[in-house]
Amino acid sequence: MLKFENISLAVVIAGQHPPHLAVQYEDAEKYGDLTPHHDGAAAIYIDEPFGYVIEIIKT
């Protein structure tokens, strides 16, 4: 994880995750069942109408 002033950038192995943008949202579970992460967070991937993948993370 690379951390900057107001952003964190995760570097992952190809195929480990789909290309996506992640946002942090306190009520992430309103989008569906969350999957736990190894760092204690939980998230869900959603497909938005324009074909992008968004990961919504609850910490």
Sequence and secondary structure as in RCSB ss.txt:
>XXXX:A:sequence
MLKFENISLAVVIAGQHPPHLAVQYEDAEKYGDLTPHHDGAAAIYIDEPFGYVIEIIKT
>XXXX:A:secstr
 EE SS EE    TTSS S EEEE TTGGGGS  EE TTS EEEEEE TTS EEEEEE 
